[in-house]
Amino acid sequence: MSSPQQIADSFQQALNLSSSPNGTNAVSTSPTQSYLSQYMQLNQKPTKALKPFSTGDIKILLLENVNQTAINIFHNQGYQVEFYKSSLPEDELIEKIKDVHAIGIRSKTKLTQKVLQHARNLVTIGCFCIGTNQVDLEFAAKSGIAVFNSPFSNSRSVAELVIAEIITLARQLGDRSIEMHTGTWNKVSSKCWEIRGKTLGIIGYGHIGSQLSVLAEAMGMNVIYYDIMMIMSLGNSKQVDTLDDLLSRADFVSCHVPATTETKNLLSGPQFAAMKDGSYVINASRGTVVDIPALVQAMKAGKIAGAALDVYPNEPAKNGEDLFVNSLNDWASDLCSLRNVILSPHIGGSTEEAQSAIGVEVGSALTKYINEGNSTGAVNFPEVSLRALDLDQQNTVRVLYIHQNVPGVLKTVNNILSNHNIEKQFTDSQGEIAYLMADISDVDITDIKSLYEQLEQTPYKIATRLLY
Ligand SMILES: NC(=O)c1ccc[n+]([C@@H]2O[C@H](COP(=O)([O-])OP(=O)(O)OC[C@H]3O[C@@H](n4cnc5c(N)ncnc54)[C@H](O)[C@@H]3O)[C@@H](O)[C@H]2O)c1
């Protein structure tokens, strides 16, 4: 189905970003270009394009204005794409999902068991966002539907926002701007600083923390980080052994950890007390990580000189006025009354570049799963992949077999497959689900049909797909 050149063309087209599905308003975005270039290792040995046995044309339903980059990828695969700018009411969704092989959504579409049980042909779901809790992942897995998302496409966007916030806090820029908007001219230099030579303490040195470290060093900052894992530093940054060590040395503390029970209120009263006088706190990770009432106390006491928050324990479900108020979080008005506090509505990863990168990442994950059976990156499913077939492997079929993870299944399956030459085979399980991929050589169309029929009749089978 997809030759390397077709994939090359689809990524090349994906680079011609546009803001509408009709392809107008092209924009050029260098970070995205460099992001996409990692996919463009095209001078490789040509590989065989596979096509599905007994599936017909691949139909994809895309909802919630999924990015144009993904649409381009699917069009270039020859898939039939049905695109909607918004989510669909449940009854319409149920109607539409009946026939499609893949569905692409963002956060508003709820793919519950009730909806998914109507999906007769669905093999994969793409969440063109980070979160996947809008999908019943367990039911999807039990139905043989692999779910993909894009957890890291917006790392750079978050890191850049944090750099902006470090400077904004150091220069009290938010306050000066608010003053000017209300007619006040307040030219001050007291307690306004350069960031050069200051120490940034990063808590959580993962995708975002490590990007931030590189950017901060380029701006002349010293970087230290604390992480529960031993992680090799980038540049001259240094890992410290304890959180307290980091807090006692950093002028700016920025959180980049996941929301876990261990990270709940990771920064609270004792941690603010351990920080340097006049230091700054930034949280663009998850709202549970910083104890906001304790932060308010530390700021009122003059211990902390400024804070930038992008995430909150409770966040409004939609945009609108009068939503960030005490009825949502009972400290909201206290927090808003403080000076040198930058508040943003969870926009760390919200950039055009991140959206187009998400389109490419999820679009290509779905394509690889549909065309090759490769489930690497699936969130609810065993991650299995086989190297591509060579062009000269014409009489080879790729078996994709999803089954319940119970004893004896492989024996039955291999009994069926072993009448032929099994070129390669890989199987893995996750919870109750197991996934087997195998390339079987020297088969003709009669053999393929017979393999399909035998596999379909095996007990504990969830789904069978054959690509040839
Ligand atoms: N504001 C936004 O719009 C936005 C966008 C993207 C991601 N995020 C959030 O940013 C956070 C970081 O994302 P990421 O992509 O860098 O994640 P990541 O998984 O790549 O990195 C997280 C790091 O935190 C470390 N860690 C985990 N528990 C820890 C603890 N108790 N103490 C110290 N370190 C710990 C991990 O070892 C890992 O290195 C996540 O919470 C993510 O949800 C926010």
The ligand as an SDF file (V2000), in Angstrom:
LIG
                    3D

 44 48  0  0  0  0  0  0  0  0999 V2000
    1.4050   22.8240   29.8920 N   0  0  0  0  0  0  0  0  0  0  0  0
    1.1750   22.0620   28.8640 C   0  0  0  0  0  0  0  0  0  0  0  0
    0.4590   22.4170   27.9410 O   0  0  0  0  0  0  0  0  0  0  0  0
    1.8340   20.7230   28.7850 C   0  0  0  0  0  0  0  0  0  0  0  0
    2.1370   20.1840   27.5290 C   0  0  0  0  0  0  0  0  0  0  0  0
    2.8100   18.9700   27.4610 C   0  0  0  0  0  0  0  0  0  0  0  0
    3.1240   18.2780   28.6310 C   0  0  0  0  0  0  0  0  0  0  0  0
    2.7890   18.7980   29.8270 N   0  0  0  0  0  0  0  0  0  0  0  0
    3.1290   18.1040   31.0880 C   0  0  0  0  0  0  0  0  0  0  0  0
    4.5050   18.3060   31.3590 O   0  0  0  0  0  0  0  0  0  0  0  0
    4.9750   17.2510   32.1780 C   0  0  0  0  0  0  0  0  0  0  0  0
    6.3060   16.7270   31.6490 C   0  0  0  0  0  0  0  0  0  0  0  0
    6.1260   16.2470   30.3350 O   0  0  0  0  0  0  0  0  0  0  0  0
    7.3080   15.4660   29.5770 P   0  0  0  0  0  0  0  0  0  0  0  0
    6.8260   15.2430   28.2060 O   0  0  0  0  0  0  0  0  0  0  0  0
    8.6150   16.1490   29.7720 O   0  0  0  0  0  0  0  0  0  0  0  0
    7.2940   14.1030   30.4020 O   0  0  0  0  0  0  0  0  0  0  0  0
    8.4210   12.9970   30.4230 P   0  0  0  0  0  0  0  0  0  0  0  0
    7.7520   11.7320   30.8010 O   0  0  0  0  0  0  0  0  0  0  0  0
    9.2400   13.0210   29.1980 O   0  0  0  0  0  0  0  0  0  0  0  0
    9.3700   13.4660   31.6470 O   0  0  0  0  0  0  0  0  0  0  0  0
    8.9680   13.4530   32.9760 C   0  0  0  0  0  0  0  0  0  0  0  0
   10.2080   13.2880   33.8390 C   0  0  0  0  0  0  0  0  0  0  0  0
    9.8050   13.4210   35.1930 O   0  0  0  0  0  0  0  0  0  0  0  0
   10.5410   12.4560   35.9530 C   0  0  0  0  0  0  0  0  0  0  0  0
    9.8410   12.2080   37.1990 N   0  0  0  0  0  0  0  0  0  0  0  0
    8.7480   11.4450   37.4300 C   0  0  0  0  0  0  0  0  0  0  0  0
    8.4070   11.4920   38.7360 N   0  0  0  0  0  0  0  0  0  0  0  0
    9.2920   12.3010   39.3330 C   0  0  0  0  0  0  0  0  0  0  0  0
    9.4540   12.7530   40.6780 C   0  0  0  0  0  0  0  0  0  0  0  0
    8.6250   12.3440   41.6630 N   0  0  0  0  0  0  0  0  0  0  0  0
   10.4870   13.5780   40.9530 N   0  0  0  0  0  0  0  0  0  0  0  0
   11.3370   13.9610   39.9650 C   0  0  0  0  0  0  0  0  0  0  0  0
   11.2320   13.5720   38.6790 N   0  0  0  0  0  0  0  0  0  0  0  0
   10.2150   12.7620   38.3770 C   0  0  0  0  0  0  0  0  0  0  0  0
   10.6050   11.2540   35.0340 C   0  0  0  0  0  0  0  0  0  0  0  0
   11.6550   10.3670   35.4150 O   0  0  0  0  0  0  0  0  0  0  0  0
   10.8740   11.9190   33.6910 C   0  0  0  0  0  0  0  0  0  0  0  0
   12.2500   12.0690   33.4240 O   0  0  0  0  0  0  0  0  0  0  0  0
    3.8650   16.2010   32.1890 C   0  0  0  0  0  0  0  0  0  0  0  0
    3.1270   16.3650   33.3760 O   0  0  0  0  0  0  0  0  0  0  0  0
    3.0010   16.6040   31.0350 C   0  0  0  0  0  0  0  0  0  0  0  0
    1.6720   16.1750   31.2160 O   0  0  0  0  0  0  0  0  0  0  0  0
    2.1690   20.0170   29.9420 C   0  0  0  0  0  0  0  0  0  0  0  0
  1  2  1  0
  2  3  2  0
  2  4  1  0
  4  5  1  0
  4 44  2  0
  5  6  2  0
  6  7  1  0
  7  8  2  0
  8  9  1  0
  8 44  1  0
  9 10  1  0
  9 42  1  0
 10 11  1  0
 11 12  1  0
 11 40  1  0
 12 13  1  0
 13 14  1  0
 14 15  2  0
 14 16  1  0
 14 17  1  0
 17 18  1  0
 18 19  2  0
 18 20  1  0
 18 21  1  0
 21 22  1  0
 22 23  1  0
 23 24  1  0
 23 38  1  0
 24 25  1  0
 25 26  1  0
 25 36  1  0
 26 27  1  0
 26 35  1  0
 27 28  2  0
 28 29  1  0
 29 30  1  0
 29 35  2  0
 30 31  1  0
 30 32  2  0
 32 33  1  0
 33 34  2  0
 34 35  1  0
 36 37  1  0
 36 38  1  0
 38 39  1  0
 40 41  1  0
 40 42  1  0
 42 43  1  0
M  CHG  2   8   1  16  -1
M  END
$$$$
